[in-house]
Structure formats: structure tokens, C-alpha cells
């Protein structure tokens, strides 16, 4: 966990420098925003790391590749600056650098996905065909810490906002994607000879797992300045992440040690609205 500590240290150092910058020096800002997140993904890969042969838990996990993802609400905070002459840290940037800047971004949202029912044939045919029925879900949260580099262009300059009241911008940068997942998996079998289902067996791993990985973050937005101090920010965000969650537990079905790795490939899209205060 040494890498996350380094990222957090760099982040809070930059935040401290932004907060202590002189208000008269340049265009530093902090922003609070809310957004709606929709998650799409290429599937959930399950790797068999230690499944006893014939364990029903193993069979159930391999049938949960296509899942539904729940939309969620994102809460976030930005802190950034533009490289205007005599601006951030009092450095004398050349005039052309006023089109560029950087910011640190924190965001949080839920990360839940599920597959209600999945049937898998076990054998037989016709009316004697038996099958397993599986219910799968996973509840979790995701926290993203991003370091963004951005460019902008301004329209409608005014005395209060010389660069332009309306500003379009785009940003890209690496992020630290910290996600947790708690898996819930239940399975039961249909026995055609008796025309009944067996009771559901809960074969869920007992513990939630956390994954820390690097992700890609991109932004595209419009910012409208009410005045020198306040602005409204509307932006679209895309993130790409490949977290991995490893579970070890005793299978309640076989009574033997069992383990597996769950690796979703995530594409996260969000539209966000924020209010910023400029120093």
C-alpha cells in the first residue's frame, strides 16, 4: 500500500499550495460537483485459482459473466489552477500558458452489479432435463483520485473575467481507482424427477475485498463565470479501469478451501454539474 500513500501525499501537498496561494495572484479554484454515473463494461472475468473439481460454487461463478450495472450518484471535489502570468506560486508563466492548467479531482460513487437468474443444464433431456439456477450480485463503492492536465479557450471577455465568461475545456490524466466489492452468490438445482427446486445454497465469500489500480480519466466541459469569484461547471467524464478482486473462503457446498479472482473491465461515463469558487 506504499503507492497509495505517495499519491495521497502529493495530492494534499498540491491542495495546500492552492489554498495558500494569494487571491490576487491568479486563477486558482476549488469546486464541488454532483453527477450521474452510468457504468458499462466488457464483462466480468472469473479466474479459477483453487476450485475443487465438481464444486457447485465453481460452476456457478463461471456463469456470471454478463451482469447488469446500477446507475449511481457521484459526489466530487476539484482543486486546480490555470497557468496565468504571475499566477500560481507567483511564477511568471509566458502569456501562451494561460490556455493550460491542471487540477486534482476526488470523486466517490457506488459500484453495484448483479445477475438475477442464470440457468445451466446439468444433464438429461426433454422433460427430464435438470439444471442449476444461480443468483449473483456484488455491492461496492469506488473512489477515484485523479491528476488532470487541461486546456481551455474563452469567449465573451469582460473586465471581471478577461479570459472570457464562457470557457470550454478538456482534460486528461491518470487516476487512482480504489474500489471494494462484496459478492453475494446463491445457487439451487431443479430435479425433474421430483419436479422441485432444492433450497438455495449461499456460497458467498464472507469478506469484502478492495482493489487499488491506475485508471484513465478524461473530461470535456463548459464553464460559465457569473463573476470573478463564482462559476458554474458542466462537464462529461469518461474513466477506464480494470480492478481485480481475489477471494479465499471455505465452500459451504463442498467444505473445502476455495478461491477465485473477479476482474471486471469498467467503462464509466458521467455527466456532472459543479459550482466553483475562484481565488
Residue pairs with C-beta under 8 A, 6 or more apart in sequence:
1 212
3 212
4 176
4 178
4 212
7 145
7 176
8 145
10 147
11 104
11 106
11 145
11 147
14 79
14 104
15 79
15 104
17 88
17 89
18 28
18 30
18 79
18 80
18 81
18 88
18 279
19 30
19 79
21 28
21 81
21 88
21 89
21 279
22 90
22 279
23 279
25 86
25 87
25 88
25 90
25 279
26 81
26 82
26 84
26 86
26 87
26 88
26 279
27 81
27 82
27 84
27 87
27 88
27 101
27 163
27 278
27 279
28 79
28 80
28 81
28 87
28 88
28 278
28 279
29 78
29 79
29 80
29 81
29 231
29 276
29 277
29 278
29 279
30 77
30 78
30 79
30 276
30 277
31 77
31 78
31 79
31 80
31 233
31 274
31 275
31 276
31 277
32 76
32 77
32 274
32 275
33 75
33 76
33 77
33 78
33 233
33 272
33 273
33 274
33 275
34 73
34 74
34 75
34 76
34 272
34 273
34 274
35 73
35 74
35 76
35 107
35 237
35 270
35 271
35 272
35 273
36 71
36 72
36 73
36 74
36 270
36 271
36 272
37 71
37 72
37 73
37 74
37 109
37 268
37 269
37 270
38 69
38 71
38 268
38 269
38 270
39 69
39 70
39 71
39 72
39 111
39 113
39 266
39 267
39 268
39 269
40 69
40 266
40 267
40 268
40 269
41 69
41 264
41 265
41 266
41 267
42 265
42 267
43 65
43 66
43 264
43 265
44 64
44 65
44 67
44 113
44 262
44 263
44 264
45 65
45 262
45 263
45 264
45 265
46 61
46 62
46 64
46 65
46 260
46 261
46 262
46 263
47 260
47 261
47 263
48 58
48 62
48 260
49 246
49 259
49 260
49 261
50 248
50 257
50 258
50 259
50 260
51 57
51 58
51 258
51 259
51 260
52 58
52 251
52 254
52 256
52 258
55 251
55 253
55 254
55 256
55 258
56 132
56 187
56 201
56 203
56 253
56 254
57 185
57 187
57 203
57 251
57 253
57 254
57 258
58 258
58 260
59 120
59 132
60 132
60 134
60 136
60 185
60 187
60 203
61 185
61 260
63 118
63 120
63 134
64 115
64 118
64 134
64 136
64 185
66 115
67 113
67 114
67 115
67 136
68 113
68 114
68 115
68 116
69 112
69 113
70 110
70 112
70 113
70 114
72 109
72 110
72 111
72 112
73 109
73 110
74 107
74 108
74 109
74 270
74 272
75 107
75 108
75 109
76 105
76 106
76 107
76 108
76 272
76 274
77 105
77 106
77 107
78 103
78 104
78 105
78 106
78 274
78 276
79 103
79 104
80 101
80 102
80 103
80 104
80 148
80 150
81 87
81 88
81 101
81 102
81 103
82 88
82 98
82 100
82 101
82 152
82 163
83 91
83 93
83 97
83 98
83 100
83 101
84 93
84 97
84 98
84 163
85 92
85 93
85 94
85 95
85 97
85 98
86 92
86 93
87 93
98 163
99 151
99 152
99 153
100 149
100 150
100 151
100 152
101 149
101 150
101 151
101 152
102 147
102 148
102 149
102 150
103 148
103 150
103 171
104 145
104 146
104 147
104 148
105 144
105 145
105 146
105 147
105 148
105 175
105 217
106 143
106 144
106 145
107 143
107 144
107 146
108 141
108 142
108 143
108 144
109 141
109 142
110 139
110 140
110 141
110 142
111 140
111 141
111 142
111 179
111 180
111 181
112 137
112 138
112 139
112 140
113 137
113 138
113 264
114 136
114 137
114 138
115 134
115 135
115 136
115 137
116 135
117 133
117 134
117 135
118 133
118 134
118 135
118 136
119 131
119 132
119 133
119 134
120 131
120 132
120 134
121 129
121 130
121 131
122 130
122 131
122 132
122 189
123 129
123 130
124 130
124 192
127 192
128 192
128 193
129 192
130 189
130 190
130 191
130 192
131 189
131 190
132 187
132 188
132 189
132 190
133 187
133 188
133 189
133 190
133 197
134 185
134 186
134 187
135 184
135 185
135 186
135 187
135 200
136 183
136 184
136 185
137 183
137 184
137 185
138 181
138 182
138 183
138 184
138 262
139 181
139 182
139 184
140 179
140 180
140 181
140 182
140 208
141 179
141 180
142 177
142 178
142 179
142 268
143 177
143 178
143 179
144 175
144 176
144 177
144 178
144 215
144 217
144 239
145 175
145 176
145 178
146 173
146 174
146 175
146 176
146 217
147 173
147 174
147 175
148 171
148 172
148 173
148 217
148 219
149 171
149 172
149 173
150 169
150 170
150 171
150 172
150 219
151 169
151 170
151 171
152 163
152 167
152 168
152 169
152 223
153 164
153 167
153 168
153 169
154 161
154 163
154 164
154 165
154 166
154 167
155 164
155 165
155 166
155 167
155 168
156 164
156 165
156 166
157 163
157 164
157 165
158 164
158 165
160 225
160 227
160 228
161 225
161 227
161 228
164 225
165 224
165 225
166 222
166 223
166 224
166 225
167 222
167 223
167 224
167 225
168 221
168 222
168 223
169 219
169 220
169 221
169 222
169 223
169 235
170 218
170 219
170 220
170 221
171 217
171 218
171 219
171 220
172 216
172 217
172 218
172 219
173 217
174 214
174 215
174 216
174 217
175 214
175 215
175 216
175 217
175 239
175 241
176 212
176 213
176 214
176 215
177 211
177 212
177 213
177 214
177 215
177 239
177 241
177 243
178 210
178 211
178 212
179 210
179 211
179 241
179 243
180 208
180 209
180 210
180 211
181 208
181 209
181 211
181 243
181 245
181 262
182 207
182 208
182 209
183 204
183 205
183 245
183 247
183 262
184 202
184 204
185 202
185 203
185 204
186 200
186 201
186 202
186 203
186 204
187 200
187 201
187 203
188 197
188 198
188 199
188 200
188 201
189 197
189 198
190 196
190 197
190 198
191 197
191 198
201 252
201 253
202 252
203 251
203 252
203 253
205 247
205 248
205 249
206 249
207 247
207 249
209 245
209 246
209 247
210 245
211 243
211 244
211 245
213 241
213 242
213 243
213 244
215 239
215 240
215 241
216 239
216 240
216 241
217 237
217 238
217 239
218 237
218 238
218 239
219 235
219 236
219 237
220 235
220 236
221 233
221 234
221 235
221 236
222 233
222 234
222 235
223 231
223 232
223 233
223 234
223 276
224 231
224 232
225 231
225 278
226 232
228 278
229 277
229 278
230 275
230 276
230 277
230 278
231 275
231 276
231 278
232 273
232 274
232 275
232 276
233 272
233 273
233 274
233 275
233 276
234 271
234 272
234 273
234 274
235 271
235 272
235 274
236 269
236 270
236 271
236 272
237 268
237 269
237 270
237 271
237 272
238 267
238 268
238 269
239 266
239 267
239 268
240 266
240 267
240 268
241 266
241 268
242 263
242 264
242 265
242 266
243 263
243 264
243 266
244 261
244 262
244 263
245 261
245 262
245 263
246 259
246 260
246 261
246 262
247 259
247 260
247 261
247 262
248 257
248 258
248 259
249 257
249 258
249 259
250 256
250 257
250 258
251 257
251 258
